[in-house]
């Protein structure tokens, strides 16, 4: 009396539906991590430039 498991890999359509269920919609906006990283690098370079000029 074994039950057949619900295998999402049974067909391509079923698998695609299964794969999309666990993933939230990705926005097409800018990547905030990248923007924050670029701003941080610019701030560090500006601080180093000011410190170098004071020498």
Protein Blocks (a to p, Z undefined) as FASTA:
>chain_A
ZZcdddfklpmklmmmmmmmmpccddfbdcfklmmmmmmmmmmmmmmmmmmmmZZ
